[in-house]
Amino acid sequence: MKIAYITAGAAGSFCGSCMHDNTLVAALLAQGHEALLIPTYTPIRTDEPDVSYKRVFFGGINVYLQQKISLFRYTPWLLDRPLDSPGLLRWVSRFAVQIEASKLGELTVSVLQGEHGHQRKEVAKLVHWLATEVRPEIVCLTNVLLSGMVPEMKHRLGVPVLAALQGDDIFLEGLPEPYRGQALALIRDHCRLIDGFLASSAFYADFMAAYLSLPREHIHVVHPGIDLRGHGGPQPAPSPLPLSPSEGERGRGEGGAVRDGPPYTIGYLARVCPEKGLHVLVEAFRLLRQSPDAPPCRLRVSGWLGKTNLPYFDDLRRRLAEWGLADQFEYVAAPDHVSKVRFLQSLDVLSVPTVYREPKGLYVLEALANGVPVVQPRHGSFPELIEATGGGLLVNPNDPSDLARGLRQLLEDPAHRAELGRKGKEAVQQKFNADVMARRTIEVFRKYLP
């Protein structure tokens, strides 16, 4: 099958959606399909081998200039190419500060206007290239925020166009009015032309059907999967972090028994930002450490930390210092796949207590692939993942006290913790791997081909 999969770069940051798309297309290629991963805005960034096409469409520099300066809406295509250079876009991304959705309203609406917006030239470039050089049998968009190009695609290509649903509402809800309403109206219009949709969970399929006024039967659930290579090896010995003098080098194990060795390790692996709920985990960590007879533990954090979230992160570190817990907290850079797996294998339990309803939760699958159980809020896709894998506990959302209770329950019961990790690991290996995700995606695509 010849597939054009159009993804969106995230200005140099690690993005769950483009990492998912890269893993999916790599698996499709391995299964013998002619799948092409086409980046827009910026090159993608992933900790696995990058299989994306080396040309970037809708390059962020050109999109911005065409929005702000009318001259650039009419320049010859040949003059635009240097500004779409992946190297230049990566270089610019190094100095760019991530822009909040609230400041992108006008640009978002213009892009969604497609051939009628300021970026009409970018639509024409991409569709012409697809029609003359790629000639796909099917096109899939990574999200409906790219749907401004759908009318021209349907007109020129004459092939089915599908769209994945991967957190579109989170961005849209951050837009101020009137842009939010205008963007939603445009997307709903474009969705009438889209042949089908893929959602990463049944929860998100149900939610987006109502949010975008879509027929639920047009949304197909394909759970995410991860590339298992490198995951699941033997866990290394944890690196030492000092305990307070009262704890010495001993902790409490199952049934309150004394535990020799280093403290338990609670981990967080996601973008460092308020919406991912690191502050909830930090507060739960404080409550856990201050509760009577609590098992000694430390908190290790890893994930993309952008400049806009540095004040948030610094505030959390300041609070930990005020509580006397600074020496029990560690931020660990994990810029590649090997270091990410090494980080996960250093954990006893992982928690990413998002304050929004997460549609995917790849970090849950990555933790479980390494036998690390999770404690997650009871919302979004997490109940679905925990039920399907048996790899963790659910707690009340935005409730540090309940999160501390769930973490303590696992830390004080090694047998239960090991059993959840074992079940989760088996489930990911059998049902949530990249090959299964690719096969189920192809099953959906085939429904729309002649």
Steps between C-alpha positions, in 0.01 A plus 500: 500500500632846411438730795571870547503569875522872575633585844583825680836585652511660843774764464782279625324352802412137554133468407291194580304525175799518265679225696187286462485579127867417449461165677188420299651582161819309585286193578298546179825509300623187676176326398564582134277802445608811308445738788635854489513712817476863387590767758336842512602821682834362627691171480383249756709400801501144627726282713470217246636491142326780309321357192338828392546654155781753498298781345275709726172641368314793656840603637457705814700796369300527178169449681583783741627739231194439283279578797676824589628640166281487190799503263596148605159367394596557135872419482600220257509152648869467416584791729311338788704178497806633688275611788356147519845346546486245785838621624384862514174407670686296761743786559219753540318261737800505733443869568122504477293524814194276489199717429183443700185407312337821622734699274445291188130562437524708184765274345304183586185631332694607191663157460161333545359718221725301267489623140313810620750592774832681500681166468320396180836473325612236751185296432566516128864388540418198711201383296686547170793295630268224623312493169802501270772317690354288781160392360385336824212257528398653831591808706493523879539823697648491848224728632203704381688825557653422159158460339518830310677308222226236472269671244785546253628147563160350431473707182849423363581152628170316488607260777367436853620747762498395866604684814633390835360658816791568736424778745356755258255630761779590744646751254161630387381562856805719553398740221324822599173604344407570229778278362396187690147512358623579150755218508244248628251599229762458228613163635144372520445603138819326388412185696200451272751441220726268701417135433586355840681560827735310728503550877754370749237396756128433525475785749641747251289364215185559704614843611602625156183368339307741722760779485517512120144376429630187328315172447654266757506214249744698287762496779711184526694424816860394444686489828856633493795264490870542562812360338614240751862499390718593797220471753457228758861414582637437848460792735827668602587568861352837604741788527545622859328810632560597863232439759440724797701402809192359673447253216858389460529240226204285594140511392177320569395208283197276480293493815716769661814284487832681493637534148874514438650702219410825327159668526211420271484711187187675375532619141341748260564484123319763293525860390565718805196729507194572714260303282699178551454544876855493633390738778238245608769232523736730690229576758417128529870430553506752786194344662649152461835598650336677794257221588586280800710189430504577129745299290807709410477604137632750250351674197669486159364711214580489131345658193512797267539828687437803281596857584140605564471241779828579675329730758249222577780246547710739708204565729457127559868466588473795738205339677686170533792686655268673748366159602851364549465260206735658247759222540230239430406652163687459173441623146648259246557590136400215267560629147522161328335161509774327698502762776119499515489124551779522756297763686185285497688196624623700799143545629283303739180676390406771248232767519407778258187647665371712212246768584342461156344184360789336317398331170812278460740453791805357320708539817272247672579242231871580514509453877306173482727372222778513758297337776438827685141534631318832488269707719279721282194724537163345434420694182579518128650188347657381825210284626494333158875434505505373858207266435659366181846449650439441871817699554412757761266681735252783443454793738279806514603770250668816634514346848854490645377322813350212305806486274724477807280217630529309171876545483542385860282196437735380226825594672403311817394187313784375276312184406200698372728746326688222324178330394361819345830556320500144367140522374561836339814383326328194355204707379720755325703227333186329373252782427663842513800461274571682173425200278150456644434874467610495135287195413190651658562830322519319165173321582336841538657637182376202299141581594531818291676364193311365199 
